[in-house]
């Protein structure tokens, strides 16, 4: 699994982001590489960043997914 993300300041406590994710979990010799791209916003709150990301799969049919996370990256 791998990910590339670029985020940049928009205002005082707000940032915008663009990202690409790739990879998959597998238990056999056949590896099906999955890919997705997306955009997001980050609010730098007193308890850590709160993120809202809208992602779209490149390798599967389907629409968009919304991911909301809180706290620092681990």
DSSP file (Angstrom, degrees, kcal/mol; ACC not computed):
  #  RESIDUE AA STRUCTURE BP1 BP2  ACC     N-H-->O    O-->H-N    N-H-->O    O-->H-N    TCO  KAPPA ALPHA  PHI   PSI    X-CA   Y-CA   Z-CA
    1    1 A X              0   0    0      0, 0.0     2,-0.3     0, 0.0    22,-0.3   0.000 360.0 360.0 360.0 142.3    0.0    0.0    0.0
    2    2 A X  E     -A   22   0A   0     20,-3.0    20,-2.7     2,-0.0     2,-0.3  -0.988 360.0-168.5-150.2 157.8    1.2    3.5   -0.7
    3    3 A X  E     -A   21   0A   0     -2,-0.3     2,-0.4    18,-0.2    18,-0.2  -0.997   8.4-162.7-150.0 143.4   -0.1    7.0   -0.7
    4    4 A X  E     +A   20   0A   0     16,-2.6    16,-2.4    -2,-0.3     2,-0.4  -0.998  17.8 178.1-126.3 129.2    1.0   10.4   -1.9
    5    5 A X  E     -A   19   0A   0     -2,-0.4     2,-0.5    14,-0.2    14,-0.2  -0.995  14.5-168.3-135.1 138.3   -0.6   13.5   -0.5
    6    6 A X  E     +A   18   0A   0     12,-2.7    12,-2.0    -2,-0.4     2,-0.4  -0.984  13.8 177.3-123.1 119.7   -0.1   17.2   -1.1
    7    7 A X  E     -A   17   0A   0     -2,-0.5     2,-0.3    10,-0.2    10,-0.2  -0.936   3.0-176.2-123.0 151.9   -1.7   19.7    1.2
    8    8 A X  E     -A   16   0A   0      8,-2.3     8,-2.5    -2,-0.4     2,-0.1  -0.984  32.3 -94.6-145.1 149.3   -1.4   23.5    1.2
    9    9 A X  E     +A   15   0A   0     -2,-0.3     6,-0.3     6,-0.2     3,-0.1  -0.380  32.6 172.8 -69.6 141.6   -2.7   26.3    3.4
   10   10 A X  E     -     0   0A   0      4,-2.5     2,-0.2     1,-0.5     5,-0.2   0.692  69.5 -21.3-112.1 -42.2   -5.9   28.1    2.3
   11   11 A X  E >  S-A   14   0A   0      3,-1.5     3,-0.5     1,-0.0    -1,-0.5  -0.810  94.6 -55.5-151.0-167.4   -6.4   30.3    5.4
   12   12 A X  T 3  S+     0   0    0      1,-0.2    -3,-0.0    -2,-0.2    -1,-0.0   0.891 130.4   5.7 -46.0 -62.6   -5.3   30.5    9.0
   13   13 A X  T 3  S+     0   0    0     -4,-0.0    31,-3.1    -3,-0.0     2,-0.4   0.191 114.5  90.7-111.6  15.1   -6.5   27.1   10.3
   14   14 A X  E <   +AB  11  43A   0     -3,-0.5    -4,-2.5    29,-0.2    -3,-1.5  -0.903  46.0 179.0-118.4 142.4   -7.7   25.5    7.0
   15   15 A X  E     -AB   9  42A   0     27,-2.4    27,-2.7    -2,-0.4     2,-0.3  -0.960  16.3-144.5-134.6 153.1   -5.8   23.4    4.4
   16   16 A X  E     -AB   8  41A   0     -8,-2.5    -8,-2.3    -2,-0.3     2,-0.3  -0.843  20.5-164.6-112.9 155.5   -6.8   21.8    1.1
   17   17 A X  E     -AB   7  40A   0     23,-2.4    23,-2.1    -2,-0.3     2,-0.3  -0.979  18.4-165.7-143.5 152.9   -5.4   18.5   -0.1
   18   18 A X  E     +AB   6  39A   0    -12,-2.0   -12,-2.7    -2,-0.3     2,-0.3  -0.983  24.3 178.1-130.6 143.2   -5.1   16.2   -3.2
   19   19 A X  E     -AB   5  38A   0     19,-2.2    19,-1.9    -2,-0.3     2,-0.4  -0.975  25.5-156.0-148.2 160.7   -4.0   12.6   -2.9
   20   20 A X  E     -AB   4  37A   0    -16,-2.4   -16,-2.6    -2,-0.3     2,-0.4  -0.997  16.3-170.4-133.2 131.8   -3.4    9.3   -4.7
   21   21 A X  E     +AB   3  36A   0     15,-2.7    15,-2.3    -2,-0.4     2,-0.3  -0.953   7.4 173.9-122.5 144.5   -3.6    5.9   -3.0
   22   22 A X  E     +AB   2  35A   0    -20,-2.7   -20,-3.0    -2,-0.4     2,-0.3  -0.996  28.0  63.1-148.0 150.1   -2.6    2.5   -4.4
   23   23 A X  E     - B   0  34A   0     11,-2.2    11,-1.4    -2,-0.3     2,-0.3  -0.837  45.4-137.3 136.4-171.5   -2.3   -1.0   -3.2
   24   24 A X        -     0   0    0     -2,-0.3     2,-0.4     9,-0.2     9,-0.1  -0.938  20.2-110.5-175.4 159.2   -4.3   -3.9   -1.9
   25   25 A X        +     0   0    0     -2,-0.3     2,-0.3     7,-0.1     7,-0.1  -0.865  44.1 168.7 -99.0 139.3   -4.3   -6.7    0.7
   26   26 A X        -     0   0    0     -2,-0.4     5,-0.1     5,-0.1    -2,-0.0  -0.989  35.0-164.1-151.2 156.7   -3.9  -10.2   -0.6
   27   27 A X  S    S+     0   0    0     -2,-0.3     2,-0.2     3,-0.2     4,-0.1   0.154  75.0  53.6-128.2  16.7   -3.3  -13.7    0.6
   28   28 A X  S    S-     0   0    0      2,-0.4    -2,-0.0     1,-0.0     0, 0.0  -0.776  95.3 -93.4-137.3-176.8   -2.2  -15.4   -2.7
   29   29 A X  S    S+     0   0    0     -2,-0.2     2,-0.6     2,-0.0    -3,-0.0   0.681  98.8  91.7 -76.2 -17.2    0.3  -14.9   -5.5
   30   30 A X        -     0   0    0      2,-0.0     2,-0.6     1,-0.0    -2,-0.4  -0.695  61.0-167.8 -82.4 121.8   -2.3  -12.9   -7.5
   31   31 A X        -     0   0    0     -2,-0.6     2,-0.8    -5,-0.1    -5,-0.1  -0.949   8.9-166.3-115.6 119.1   -2.0   -9.2   -6.8
   32   32 A X        -     0   0    0     -2,-0.6     2,-0.3    -7,-0.1    -7,-0.1  -0.876  18.3-144.2-106.7  99.8   -4.8   -6.9   -8.0
   33   33 A X        -     0   0    0     -2,-0.8     2,-0.3    -9,-0.1    -9,-0.2  -0.488  15.0-161.1 -69.0 121.6   -3.5   -3.3   -7.7
   34   34 A X  E     -B   23   0A   0    -11,-1.4   -11,-2.2    -2,-0.3     2,-0.3  -0.823   7.5-169.3-104.4 145.0   -6.3   -0.9   -6.6
   35   35 A X  E     +B   22   0A   0     -2,-0.3    23,-2.7   -13,-0.2    24,-1.2  -0.969   9.4 172.1-135.4 148.5   -6.0    2.9   -7.1
   36   36 A X  E     -BC  21  57A   0    -15,-2.3   -15,-2.7    -2,-0.3     2,-0.3  -0.988  10.9-161.8-150.6 157.4   -7.9    5.9   -6.0
   37   37 A X  E     +BC  20  56A   0     19,-2.2    19,-3.1    -2,-0.3     2,-0.3  -0.906  20.5 153.6-132.3 161.5   -7.6    9.7   -6.2
   38   38 A X  E     -BC  19  55A   0    -19,-1.9   -19,-2.2    -2,-0.3     2,-0.3  -0.995  31.9-123.0-172.5 177.6   -9.3   12.4   -4.2
   39   39 A X  E     +BC  18  54A   0     15,-1.9    15,-3.1    -2,-0.3     2,-0.3  -0.897  29.3 172.6-130.4 160.5   -9.5   15.9   -2.7
   40   40 A X  E     -BC  17  53A   0    -23,-2.1   -23,-2.4    -2,-0.3     2,-0.3  -0.986  25.6-129.7-160.6 169.9  -10.0   17.0    0.9
   41   41 A X  E     -BC  16  52A   0     11,-2.2    11,-2.3    -2,-0.3     2,-0.4  -0.949  18.0-158.9-124.8 149.1  -10.1   19.8    3.4
   42   42 A X  E     -BC  15  51A   0    -27,-2.7   -27,-2.4    -2,-0.3     2,-0.6  -0.996   5.0-159.9-130.6 130.4   -8.3   19.9    6.8
   43   43 A X  E     -BC  14  50A   0      7,-2.5     7,-2.2    -2,-0.4     2,-1.6  -0.957  17.3-142.0-107.3 120.8   -9.2   22.1    9.8
   44   44 A X  E     - C   0  49A   0    -31,-3.1     5,-0.2    -2,-0.6     2,-0.1  -0.629  33.9-179.4 -82.7  86.2   -6.3   22.4   12.2
   45   45 A X  E >   - C   0  48A   0     -2,-1.6     3,-1.5     3,-1.1    26,-0.0  -0.284  44.0-100.9 -83.1 169.3   -8.4   22.3   15.4
   46   46 A X  T 3  S+     0   0    0      1,-0.3     3,-0.1    -2,-0.1    -1,-0.1   0.742 124.5  49.0 -62.5 -22.4   -7.0   22.5   19.0
   47   47 A X  T 3  S-     0   0    0      1,-0.4    -1,-0.3    24,-0.0    25,-0.3   0.389 128.8 -80.4 -97.1   4.0   -7.2   18.7   19.3
   48   48 A X  E <  S-C   45   0A   0     -3,-1.5    -3,-1.1    23,-0.1    -1,-0.4  -0.575  72.6 -30.6 120.1 174.8   -5.5   18.0   16.0
   49   49 A X  E     -C   44   0A   0     -5,-0.2    22,-1.6    -2,-0.2     2,-0.5  -0.337  45.5-155.9 -67.6 141.8   -6.5   18.0   12.4
   50   50 A X  E     -CD  43  70A   0     -7,-2.2    -7,-2.5    20,-0.2     2,-0.4  -0.987  20.0-162.6-114.7 122.8  -10.0   17.1   11.4
   51   51 A X  E     -CD  42  69A   0     18,-3.0    18,-1.9    -2,-0.5     2,-0.4  -0.847  20.6-173.0-115.0 141.0  -10.1   15.9    7.8
   52   52 A X  E     -CD  41  68A   0    -11,-2.3   -11,-2.2    -2,-0.4     2,-0.4  -0.974  18.6-178.9-127.9 117.3  -12.9   15.4    5.2
   53   53 A X  E     -CD  40  67A   0     14,-3.0    14,-2.8    -2,-0.4     2,-0.6  -0.928  20.8-155.3-121.4 140.8  -11.8   13.6    2.0
   54   54 A X  E     -CD  39  66A   0    -15,-3.1   -15,-1.9    -2,-0.4     2,-0.3  -0.967  24.1-173.1-114.1 114.4  -13.8   12.8   -1.1
   55   55 A X  E     -CD  38  65A   0     10,-2.9    10,-2.4    -2,-0.6     2,-0.4  -0.807  13.8-162.7-114.3 150.0  -12.2    9.8   -2.9
   56   56 A X  E     -CD  37  64A   0    -19,-3.1   -19,-2.2    -2,-0.3     2,-0.3  -0.994  21.1-128.0-132.6 126.1  -12.9    8.1   -6.2
   57   57 A X  E     -C   36   0A   0      6,-0.7   -21,-0.3    -2,-0.4     5,-0.1  -0.531  16.3-170.4 -72.9 133.3  -11.7    4.6   -7.2
   58   58 A X  S    S+     0   0    0    -23,-2.7   -22,-0.2    -2,-0.3    -1,-0.1   0.727  84.7  45.2 -90.8 -26.3   -9.8    4.5  -10.5
   59   59 A X  S    S+     0   0    0    -24,-1.2     2,-0.3     2,-0.1    -1,-0.1   0.460 110.7  50.6-102.1  -2.0   -9.7    0.7  -10.8
   60   60 A X  S    S-     0   0    0    -25,-0.3     2,-0.1     2,-0.1    -3,-0.0  -0.918  83.6-105.4-131.5 158.3  -13.3   -0.2   -9.8
   61   61 A X  S    S+     0   0    0     -2,-0.3     2,-0.2    -3,-0.0    -2,-0.1  -0.466  71.9  82.4 -72.2 153.7  -16.8    0.8  -10.8
   62   62 A X        -     0   0    0     -2,-0.1    -2,-0.1    -5,-0.1     0, 0.0  -0.728  67.4 -92.5 136.8 175.3  -18.6    3.0   -8.4
   63   63 A X        -     0   0    0     -2,-0.2    -6,-0.7     1,-0.2     2,-0.2   0.308  58.5 -48.5 -98.3-136.0  -18.9    6.5   -7.2
   64   64 A X  E     -D   56   0A   0     -8,-0.2     2,-0.4   -10,-0.0    -1,-0.2  -0.670  40.0-147.8-105.5 157.7  -17.3    8.6   -4.6
   65   65 A X  E     -D   55   0A   0    -10,-2.4   -10,-2.9    -2,-0.2     2,-0.5  -0.983   7.7-144.0-125.9 140.0  -16.6    7.9   -0.9
   66   66 A X  E     -D   54   0A   0     -2,-0.4     2,-0.5   -12,-0.2   -12,-0.2  -0.901  16.2-171.3-103.3 127.4  -16.5   10.4    1.9
   67   67 A X  E     -D   53   0A   0    -14,-2.8   -14,-3.0    -2,-0.5     2,-0.5  -0.981   3.1-173.0-120.4 126.9  -13.9    9.8    4.7
   68   68 A X  E     +D   52   0A   0     -2,-0.5     2,-0.3   -16,-0.2   -16,-0.2  -0.984  12.2 170.8-120.3 124.7  -13.9   11.9    7.9
   69   69 A X  E     -D   51   0A   0    -18,-1.9   -18,-3.0    -2,-0.5     2,-0.3  -0.934  16.0-156.1-133.0 155.4  -11.1   11.5   10.4
   70   70 A X  E     +D   50   0A   0     -2,-0.3   -20,-0.2   -20,-0.2   -21,-0.1  -0.953  50.3  27.9-129.4 149.1   -9.9   13.2   13.5
   71   71 A X  S    S-     0   0    0    -22,-1.6   -23,-0.1    -2,-0.3   -20,-0.1  -0.113  89.5 -45.4  95.0 170.4   -6.5   13.5   15.2
   72   72 A X        -     0   0    0    -25,-0.3     2,-0.1     1,-0.1    -2,-0.1  -0.265  64.5 -92.4 -72.9 160.2   -2.9   13.3   14.1
   73   73 A X              0   0    0      1,-0.1    -1,-0.1    -2,-0.0    -2,-0.0  -0.471 360.0 360.0 -67.1 142.1   -1.5   10.7   11.7
   74   74 A X              0   0    0     -2,-0.1    -1,-0.1    -3,-0.1    -2,-0.0   0.396 360.0 360.0-101.9 360.0    0.0    7.7   13.5
